[in-house]
Amino acid sequence: MRDDEGRLKHYGFEEAGYWQLSDTHKSHIRHQLTALRDRRVLYAFVRDTEVVYVGICDGQSRTLKKRMNNYQSFSSKVREGTTNRNVRGHIKAWLEGGSKVRIFGLEPTTAGGSDYVHQGLAVDLVKGLENPLIEVFDPILNSQAPSRRAKRKETRSQKKKDADMDKKRFSLAFKEDYDGLLASGLSKEEADELIRHARAAQPKRQPPPTSGQPDD
């Protein structure tokens, strides 16, 4: 299992509480906040040592406590989003399985302590940092979001198409070389041998460079 706590702290997160099972809540889980309860933050859920979800207090008046209450509260009379249900269900299952689920929070600030402004436009760092952090940690519950599943599927499909196209170009290039060798007067056996050596000498494709991440 990954150890993400060091990386969270590198980005400025601090431990803000934890989840526990509850017999008095319909959701069967409850949060205990020890820090940042009345602050608007980005938050991360950490199962044992692995970041499993990154989210934000989206509204300007939404605090960490209010956002955690959305997961904790459950009412069959209130319509809620699939994300809350999915995250709540996983937290409950993990706690029942003996895992710890902790809550980390980040209240981003600029170096001068003021709001970041770009060309006169105020930049919301809470919203602006969410996607970069999701890209860094690739949390399992964020990855299960429908839009992200579709994007990943599309990316895999495009990579397969690119690989197939490379193979076709590669084969065509060697066919042209092969025909040229035969036209030069070489025998089929000699041409086969040269093509075999040429294929073996082709450099292997290098994996794409990984995004820069701090060491654990």
N, C-alpha and C positions, 0 to 999 in steps of 0.2 A: 504494500500500500504506500502511496506517495506521502511525503512529509512536506506539507505546504505551509506550515505555520511560520517558518523562517521567511519565506517569500512574502507572506501577508504582512509581517512586521516591517519588512524592507519597504513596502509601499505605504507604510504609515498606519496600518490597521492595529487596533488594540482589542484585547479580549473584553467583551461587553456583557457576557452572560451565557446561559445554556438552556437547553430544553430538558424537560423531565416528563415522565408519565403522570397522568392525573386521573383520579377516579371521580373528581367533582366537575370536570368539563366534558361536554358532549364530544369534543374532538379527541378526548383522552390524552391531550398533551397540554403543557403550560410552560411559559417562558419565565425565567428568572434573570432579570437584568441587573448588572452590577456597575455599569458605566454607560454613558451616552444616551440614557433613556429618554431624555427630553431634547435630543439633538437630531437634526436632519442629516442623515449619513448614507453612505453606501454600506451594505452589510454582506457578510459572508457566513454561510453555515459550514461548519467543519465537522465531518464525521470522523471521530478519532483524530487522524492527522491529515485527512484529505479534504480539500475544498470541494463541496458537492453542490453549492448554489451561491450565486452572486446576485444581489438585487439592490434596489434603491428605495429610499423614501421619496416618491416621485413628486408629490405636491410640496409647495413651499412651506406649508404649515404641518406637514406630515412628519412626525417624530419616529424614532426607532420604536418606542413603546407602542404607538398607534399602529405601526406597520406589523409588529409582532402580534398584536391583538387580532389582526386580520387572519393570521394563521391559527391562532389559538381558539378564536371564536368559531362556533359552528351552529348554524340554524337552518333547518329544512325550509323555513319560510323566506329566507333571504337568498337571492340568486347571486352566485359568486363565480369568479373566473376559474378556469380549469387549472391555472398555475397554482392558486392557493390550495385547491384540493389535492393536486399531485404532490406538492411539496409537503403538505401536512401528512398525507398518507405515508410518504417515505420516512419522514421524521419519526412517526409512530412506530413503523416497522423496525427501524434501526434501533430505537430505544428498547423495544421488546426483544430484539436480538442481542442486547447487551452492549451495544455501541454507545459512546458518548457523542452528543451533538452539541457543539458549542457555537456561540454567536460572537462574531468579530465585527467591529465597526470602524469606519474611516470617515472623519469629518475633514474633507480636503480644504486646504488653505493655500494661498499664494505666498511667495516669500515675504511680501510686505504686509500680509494679513488682510488685504483688501480684496474685493471681487476682481476677477480677471476680466479685462475688457479688451476686445479686439475691434479696432476701427469704430469705436463708439458703441459696440454691441456687447452687452453683458453676457459672459459665458457661464453657464451652469455647470460647475465642475462635477457635481454629484451625477448628473445625467451624462456628462461628457466622458467620465472615467469608466462608466459601466461596461461598455463594449470592449475597450482595451483590456480590462481585467478579465472579462469572460474569455477573450482570445488567449490570454496568458495561461489561465488555469484550466480552461475547457471543462467546467464543472458538469458532472453527469446530468443534473437536473436541468441546467440551462440547455444542454445538448438535446434534451428530449422535447424541447419546445417545437411545435409543428413547423414554424417558419425556418428554424435552424435545421431541422431534419430535411426539409425540402432543399435548402441551400446546399447542404452537404451532399445530398443525393445528386444534385445538379453538378456539383464540383467533381464528384467521382465519375459521373457519366462523361464529362468533358475531358477528364484526364485519360479515360479509356479511349475516347475518340482520337485524342492527340497521339496516344501510343500506337493505335492501329494505323494512323496516317504515317507515322514515322516508319513503321514496319513496311508499309507499302512503298514508300519512297526508297527505303533501304534495298528492298527486293528489286525494284525497278533499276536502281543504279547498278546493282551487280549483274542484272540481266543484260544491260547495255554493255558492260565491261566484258561479260562472258561472250556475247555475240561478237564483240570486237576482237577478242582473243582468237576465236575460231576463224574469223575472217583474215587474221594475220598469218594463218597457216599452221597454227598449233593443232595438235591432236586433241580430241575430247578429253583424254586422260590428263594431258598436260594442262589444259585449261581448267579442269576440275581441281587439280592440285594447286594451281595458282590462286583460284578463288577461295579454296579452303584456307590457305595461309592468309589471304587478305581478310577473310572473316575473323579469323583468330586474332588478327592484329588490331581489329577495331577496338577503340577505347570504350570501356563500359561507361554507361551514363551515370553521372554523379548525382547523388540525392540533393534536393534543393536545400540551400542553407536554412538553418533554423533561425527563428526570430530571436533577437537578443533578449536574454533573460538573465537575471542575477543568479549567481550560484546559490544553492540551498545553504 
